[in-house]
Amino acid sequence: METHRIFKTSFASVYPHYVAKAEKKDRTKAEVDTIITWLTGYDQQALEQQIDSGTDFETFFAQAPQLNPNVSKITGVICGYRVEEIENKLMQQIRYLDKLIDELAKGKAMEKILRK
């Protein structure tokens, strides 16, 4: 099976882009971190360790304590694909994160983003 280059890309190299996208729309780094910790189960300290260690996306999601049980409620199109129909689980997890960050940047309320 072919692996996508994003799988080996360091999470730390993309994280500032998530933050910048949010901040450009008057959202905060803390909100980005809340989304990431909600999705992955990392606590703030563990998230910072993952960023500091330069972990790639594949390892980042493989070591995630537990994906949120409500991830199945994340639906819609990101990068031209419906997130709920992506067959590769790792790619789907990455796209879930992309979708949540997009929703944050579009001004959605945190309660809706976190599927409460």
N, C-alpha and C positions, 0 to 999 in steps of 0.2 A: 504494500500500500504506500502510495506517495505521501510524504509528509510536507505540509505547507511550511514555508519559511517563518511564518509568524510563530510556529510552535517553538522554534529555537531562538526567537528574539527575546531579549531580556525584558522582563516586566518593567524593570526600573527605567528602561529607555522609552517606554510608552507612557508610563504613569504621569510624567510632567505634561504630556499632551492632553491627558484626561483632565488634569487640574486646570490647564490653560483654557481648554474648551469651556469648562464650567465657569471659570472666573471671568471670561470674556462676556458671559451672560449674567454677571452679577451673582453667581453662586460661589460657594466656598470650597476650599480644599477639604475642610471637615465634612462637608456633604459628600464629596467624592469618596472619602475614606469610609463614611457610614455605608454608602452603597456597596463598596468592595467588601467590607466586613460582613454586611448582611448576606451578600451572595455567597461568600466563601467560608464563613465561619471563623476566619482569622480574627484575633483581637487586635487592637491597635499596635501593641508591641510586636506581635508576630508579623503583622503587615509591614511594619518598618524594618524588621529583620529581613524579610523577603526582598524588600526594595534595596536595602544596603548590601545584600549578598549577591545581587545581580542575577537572581534566579530567572530562568527562561519561563515562558508561559506554560510549557508542558509540565515542568516541575512545580511551578506555582499552583496550578490546579490539581496536580497529583498529590501535593502535600496539603492541600486545603483541608482543614479539619472536617467540614461537612458542608456540602452545598445546601443552600436553604431549601426546605421542602416545598416552598411556593414558586420555585423556578418555572414550573409548568404553566404558571399564570403569566409568564413573560411571553408575549406574542407580538407579531408585527414584522415589518420588513426592515432589514439592516443590510446595507451593501448589496441590495438587490435580491436578497434571500429571505424567506420567511424563517425566523429563528426556530419556530417550533417544528420545522420540517428538515432541519440540517441533520444529516445522518451521522457525521463524525462527531462524537461526544465532546472532544476537546474543542473543536471549532465551534460547536454550539455553545459551550461555556464561555468562550472568548466573545462570541457575538452577543450572548446575554449581557455581558459586561458592557459592550459597546452600546447596546440598546438602552441600558439603564442610564449610562452617561449622556446619551442623546436626549433622553427624556428629561434629565436634570437641566441640560442646556436649553431645552425648549420651555422651561419654566414650570414643569409639572410639580405638583406638591409632593413632598417627600412621602407622605402616607400612600399616595397612589403609586409612586415609584417602587416603594417597598412592599407593594401588594398587600396592604393592611385592610 
